[in-house]
Amino acid sequence: MRTRTLVVAGYGMAAARLVEEMLAGDPEGRWRLVVVGEEPRAAYDRVALSSLLGGATPEDLALAGPEVTADPRLELRPGTTVTGVNRAARTVTCDDGTVIGYDALVFATGSRPFVPPVDGHDLPGCFVYRTVEDVDAIRAAAVPGRPAVVVGGGLLGLEAAGGLRSLGMRPRVVELAPWLMAQQIDEGGGRFLAEAVGRLGVRVHCSSRLGAVGAGPDGRVDRVELADGTALEAALVVFAAGVRPRDELAGPAGLARGERGGFLVDAWCRTADERVYAVGECAAVEGRCHGLAAPGFRMAETVAGQLLGTAAGPFPGADASAELKLLGVRMAGFGDAHAREPGAVEYVQEDRRAGVYAKVVLAADGRTLLGGVLAGDTSAYPTLRSLTGRELPASPEELLTPQS
């Protein structure tokens, strides 16, 4: 039996799940895995990055233990980047000059932080929030008591703001959308979240476009200028305004990209080349990229199933439902949280004194649950999420009443 070679370009969270699935499902060693990772360490939990600012170590975030990294079926090449692909010869070339042959190739190159191309975006004191090294640099530059600005009011931006606050800085959040976490929650939930984090000392500027980043006499960043002329003092700026898929190898390899970037793949995560796949944030599944960890895990399982012949199904699509704790504030969004379905009916329950906000979205029949948002108290989330798409067994008021 000939051992085949799987080359994985990238070693982030989706790649880690792919490696885990391949090793667990291939005890006979039919596949040899070569994983080429740009970062100097094995895969880690990027979702928990902010915990590094609270005392956690990179080892605490590691996704692969010695039983994985020391497996003889696996060759890890950290600190190395795939720079070219020859699909005719079925080889990849790395930045150290190494050429590796493959029977199957999986792109798991992830994404890069988006930095708005405004004047001063690259001044000393400006950072992105993506890797362990980024967090180390932010920690080294933080000055307790001084103001900082986070550009981006999504999940990553709020995590960054929480991290800066834990370092003793006074963070402000600048967000282009009308409210925080606009992709996951509705306007009411976003307003609740802004008020809650404001009470913790994090000031929020929504509907605000970044104009420029200014420098002080020493050449380091000292302010952020908004498009409306407002100037915010800042000893440090963190860009957390979204990501862009790392798909720069697609064009040279003759592979199609999605309309908004990413390696274009079908529901089985296959490119037009049957030997080449893509998973995670760099994959445009049927044209759409997914920026969360859970969809990447599902993509990895889909690819592993095909390579191992275990008949795993196609990528089932992304469930954007999430329960989070941001700056101590519990939030949850699920299903059609924005009531986009025609005829949808919204039921809102808010008690500012108690610090809770809840909304459920019902279909036009007034009975079928489509989605919702919970803030402050998310105890009803498991029940409501399980009921999404089904007729409610009780009134929204009853389902939203905290269980004693």
C-alpha positions in Angstrom: 0.0 0.0 0.0 1.5 3.3 -1.1 1.4 6.1 1.5 0.0 9.2 0.1 1.0 12.8 1.1 -1.3 15.5 2.2 0.2 19.0 2.3 -1.6 21.5 4.4 -0.7 25.2 3.7 -1.3 27.0 7.0 -1.6 25.8 10.6 -4.4 27.7 12.2 -7.5 26.4 13.9 -9.1 24.8 10.8 -5.9 23.1 9.9 -5.5 21.8 13.5 -9.0 20.2 13.2 -8.1 18.7 9.8 -4.9 17.2 11.3 -6.8 15.8 14.3 -9.5 14.2 12.0 -6.9 12.7 9.7 -4.8 11.2 12.4 -7.7 9.8 14.3 -9.3 8.3 11.2 -6.2 6.8 9.7 -4.6 4.4 12.1 -3.2 2.4 9.2 -1.1 5.4 8.1 -2.4 5.6 4.6 -1.6 9.3 4.6 1.5 11.2 5.5 0.7 14.8 6.6 3.1 17.7 6.0 1.8 20.9 7.6 3.5 24.2 6.6 2.7 26.9 9.1 3.8 30.6 8.8 3.8 31.2 12.5 6.7 30.0 14.7 4.5 27.7 16.7 1.9 25.0 16.4 -1.8 25.8 16.1 -3.4 27.6 19.0 -6.9 28.9 20.0 -7.0 32.3 18.3 -10.4 32.9 19.8 -8.9 33.0 23.3 -6.1 35.4 22.3 -7.1 38.1 24.7 -6.5 35.7 27.6 -2.8 36.2 27.0 -3.3 39.7 28.3 -4.8 38.3 31.5 -1.9 36.0 32.4 -2.4 33.0 30.1 0.6 31.6 28.2 0.8 30.5 24.5 1.1 27.0 25.8 -2.3 27.4 27.5 -3.8 28.1 24.1 -2.2 25.2 22.2 -4.6 23.0 20.3 -2.2 20.1 19.7 -0.5 18.3 22.5 2.7 16.1 22.2 0.6 13.1 21.2 -0.2 15.0 17.9 3.0 17.0 17.3 5.2 14.0 17.9 3.1 11.6 15.8 5.4 10.0 13.1 2.7 10.4 10.5 2.9 14.2 10.9 5.7 16.5 9.7 5.3 20.1 11.1 7.2 22.9 9.4 6.6 26.0 11.6 7.9 29.4 10.6 7.6 28.4 6.9 5.4 29.7 4.1 4.1 28.1 0.9 5.1 30.5 -1.8 4.1 28.6 -5.0 2.1 25.7 -6.3 2.7 23.7 -9.4 -0.6 21.8 -10.0 0.8 19.9 -13.0 3.7 18.5 -11.1 1.7 18.3 -7.8 4.3 20.2 -5.8 4.4 23.2 -3.5 7.5 25.4 -3.0 8.3 27.0 0.3 10.1 30.2 1.2 13.1 28.2 2.4 13.4 26.7 -1.1 12.0 23.3 -0.2 9.8 21.6 -2.8 7.2 19.1 -1.5 5.2 16.8 -3.6 1.5 16.1 -2.7 -1.3 13.7 -3.6 -3.7 16.2 -2.0 -3.3 19.9 -1.1 -5.4 21.8 1.4 -5.2 25.6 1.7 -5.7 26.7 5.3 -4.0 30.0 5.0 -6.6 31.9 7.0 -6.9 35.6 6.7 -5.0 38.8 7.4 -6.3 41.8 9.4 -7.8 44.6 7.4 -6.1 47.9 8.2 -7.9 51.0 6.7 -5.5 52.7 4.3 -5.7 56.1 6.0 -2.8 58.4 6.7 -0.7 57.3 9.7 -2.0 53.7 9.8 1.5 52.4 10.0 2.9 54.8 12.6 4.8 53.4 15.6 2.2 52.5 18.2 -0.3 51.1 15.7 -1.0 47.3 16.0 -3.2 44.6 14.6 -4.8 41.9 16.8 -4.2 38.5 15.2 -1.3 36.5 16.6 0.6 35.8 19.8 3.3 38.1 18.6 0.7 40.9 18.1 -0.5 40.5 21.7 3.1 40.5 23.0 3.8 43.8 21.1 0.6 45.4 22.5 1.5 44.4 26.0 5.0 45.8 25.7 3.6 49.1 24.3 0.7 49.5 26.8 0.9 52.4 29.3 -1.5 52.1 32.2 -3.7 55.1 32.6 -3.2 56.3 29.0 -6.0 56.4 26.4 -6.1 53.8 23.6 -8.3 53.5 20.5 -9.6 50.2 19.0 -10.8 50.5 15.4 -13.6 48.0 15.0 -16.6 47.2 17.2 -17.1 43.6 16.3 -16.2 40.6 18.4 -12.4 40.9 17.9 -12.5 44.7 18.5 -14.3 44.3 21.8 -11.9 41.5 22.8 -9.1 43.9 22.1 -10.7 46.6 24.1 -11.2 44.2 27.0 -7.5 43.3 26.8 -6.4 46.9 26.8 -8.6 47.6 29.8 -7.0 44.7 31.7 -3.6 46.3 31.0 -4.8 49.5 32.7 -5.4 51.5 29.6 -8.5 53.6 28.9 -9.8 52.2 25.6 -12.3 53.8 23.2 -13.9 51.8 20.4 -14.5 53.3 16.9 -17.1 51.5 14.8 -18.3 52.3 11.3 -21.6 50.5 11.7 -24.5 52.1 13.7 -24.0 49.7 16.6 -21.6 47.3 18.1 -21.4 43.7 16.8 -23.8 44.6 13.9 -23.3 41.2 12.2 -24.5 39.2 15.2 -27.0 41.3 17.1 -29.7 43.9 16.4 -29.7 47.6 17.2 -31.3 47.2 20.6 -28.8 44.6 21.6 -26.0 46.8 20.3 -27.3 49.8 22.3 -27.5 47.7 25.4 -23.9 46.4 24.9 -22.6 50.0 24.3 -24.2 51.2 27.5 -22.9 48.2 29.5 -19.3 48.5 28.3 -19.6 52.3 28.8 -20.2 51.7 32.5 -17.0 49.8 32.6 -15.1 52.8 31.2 -15.0 51.8 27.5 -16.3 54.7 25.4 -17.9 53.8 22.2 -18.1 55.8 18.9 -20.5 54.2 16.5 -21.4 55.5 13.0 -17.8 56.9 12.9 -15.5 56.7 10.0 -11.7 56.8 10.6 -10.1 59.8 8.9 -6.4 59.5 9.9 -4.0 58.5 12.6 -1.8 61.4 13.9 1.7 61.5 15.4 3.1 63.4 18.2 6.5 65.2 18.3 8.3 61.8 18.9 6.8 60.4 15.7 4.6 57.9 17.6 0.9 57.8 17.3 -0.8 60.2 19.7 -4.4 60.6 18.3 -7.0 59.2 16.0 -8.9 61.6 13.8 -12.4 60.8 12.7 -13.9 61.8 9.4 -16.2 64.3 11.1 -13.2 66.2 12.6 -13.3 64.7 16.1 -9.9 63.9 17.5 -9.4 61.1 20.1 -6.2 61.1 22.1 -4.5 57.7 21.7 -1.1 56.4 23.0 -1.8 53.2 21.2 -4.1 52.1 18.3 -5.3 48.6 17.6 -6.9 47.8 14.3 -9.6 45.1 14.6 -11.8 46.1 11.7 -12.3 42.8 10.1 -10.1 40.4 8.0 -9.4 39.6 4.4 -8.9 36.0 3.2 -5.3 35.0 2.5 -5.8 33.8 -1.1 -2.7 35.3 -2.8 -1.7 31.8 -4.1 -4.9 31.4 -6.0 -4.0 33.5 -9.1 -0.5 32.1 -9.7 -1.9 28.5 -9.2 -4.7 29.1 -11.8 -7.4 28.7 -9.2 -10.6 30.8 -9.1 -11.4 33.2 -6.3 -14.8 34.1 -4.8 -16.3 37.5 -5.7 -15.1 38.9 -2.3 -11.9 36.9 -2.2 -11.0 33.4 -1.0 -10.3 30.2 -2.8 -13.5 29.4 -4.6 -14.6 25.9 -3.5 -17.8 23.8 -3.8 -19.9 22.5 -0.9 -17.3 19.7 -0.5 -14.5 22.4 -0.1 -13.0 21.3 -3.4 -11.5 23.7 -5.9 -11.8 23.1 -9.7 -8.7 20.8 -9.2 -10.0 17.6 -7.6 -6.7 17.3 -5.6 -6.9 20.8 -4.1 -9.1 21.9 -1.3 -9.5 25.0 1.0 -10.8 25.2 4.5 -11.3 28.0 7.1 -11.3 31.7 6.5 -9.5 31.5 3.2 -12.2 29.3 1.7 -15.1 30.8 -0.3 -17.6 28.0 0.0 -19.9 28.3 -3.0 -18.7 31.9 -3.1 -19.0 32.8 0.6 -16.2 33.2 3.2 -16.9 32.4 6.8 -14.9 34.3 9.5 -15.7 32.1 12.6 -14.0 29.1 14.0 -16.9 26.7 13.9 -17.5 26.7 10.1 -13.8 26.1 9.6 -14.0 23.0 11.8 -17.0 21.7 9.7 -15.0 22.3 6.5 -12.0 20.4 8.0 -14.3 17.5 8.8 -15.8 17.5 5.3 -12.3 17.3 3.7 -11.0 14.7 6.1 -14.1 12.5 5.3 -13.3 12.6 1.6 -9.6 11.9 1.9 -10.3 9.0 4.4 -13.3 7.7 2.4 -15.6 7.9 5.4 -18.4 9.4 3.4 -18.7 12.6 5.4 -21.3 15.0 4.1 -20.8 18.3 2.4 -20.2 21.5 4.4 -23.6 22.1 6.0 -23.3 25.9 6.0 -22.5 28.2 8.9 -24.6 28.6 12.0 -23.8 32.1 13.2 -25.5 31.5 16.6 -23.2 32.4 19.4 -23.2 32.9 23.2 -20.5 35.2 24.3 -19.2 37.1 27.3 -17.6 40.4 26.3 -16.1 42.7 28.9 -18.2 40.8 31.5 -21.4 41.3 29.5 -23.3 38.2 28.4 -24.6 38.3 24.9 -26.3 35.8 22.5 -27.6 36.0 19.0 -29.2 33.2 17.0 -31.1 32.6 13.8 -32.6 35.5 12.0 -31.6 38.0 14.7 -32.2 41.0 12.3 -35.8 40.0 11.3 -34.9 39.9 7.6 -37.6 37.3 6.6 -40.6 39.1 5.0 -43.4 39.4 7.4 -41.3 38.6 10.5 -42.6 39.9 13.8 -40.3 41.1 16.6 -41.1 40.7 20.3 -38.8 42.8 22.5 -38.5 42.7 26.3 -36.2 45.2 28.0 -35.5 46.0 31.6 -32.7 48.5 32.0 -32.9 48.5 35.8 -32.4 44.7 35.8 -29.8 45.0 33.0 -31.5 42.7 30.5 -32.6 42.9 26.9 -34.3 40.2 24.9 -35.8 39.9 21.5 -37.3 37.0 19.6 -38.2 37.1 16.0 -41.3 35.1 14.9 -42.5 34.2 11.4 -45.5 35.9 10.0 -47.7 33.2 11.6 -46.7 34.6 15.0 -45.7 31.2 16.3 -42.6 29.9 14.5 -39.3 31.1 16.0 -36.8 32.5 13.5 -34.2 33.9 15.8 -33.4 36.4 18.5 -31.0 38.4 20.7 -30.3 38.1 24.4 -28.2 40.5 26.5 -27.5 40.6 30.2 -29.3 37.3 30.9 -28.7 34.5 28.3 -30.2 31.6 30.4 -32.9 31.1 27.8 -30.4 30.7 24.9 -30.0 26.9 24.8 -33.8 26.5 24.8 -34.5 29.2 22.2 -31.7 28.0 19.9 -33.0 24.5 20.0 -36.5 25.8 19.1 -35.4 27.9 16.1 -37.4 27.0 13.0 -40.1 25.3 15.1 -43.4 26.4 16.6 -43.0 27.8 20.1 -44.5 25.6 22.8 -45.3 28.7 25.0 -45.5 32.4 24.7 -42.3 34.5 24.2 -42.9 36.0 27.7 -42.9 32.6 29.3 -39.8 31.4 27.4 -37.8 34.6 28.3 -38.7 34.4 32.0 -35.6 33.4 33.9 -35.9 29.9 35.4 -35.5 29.8 39.2 
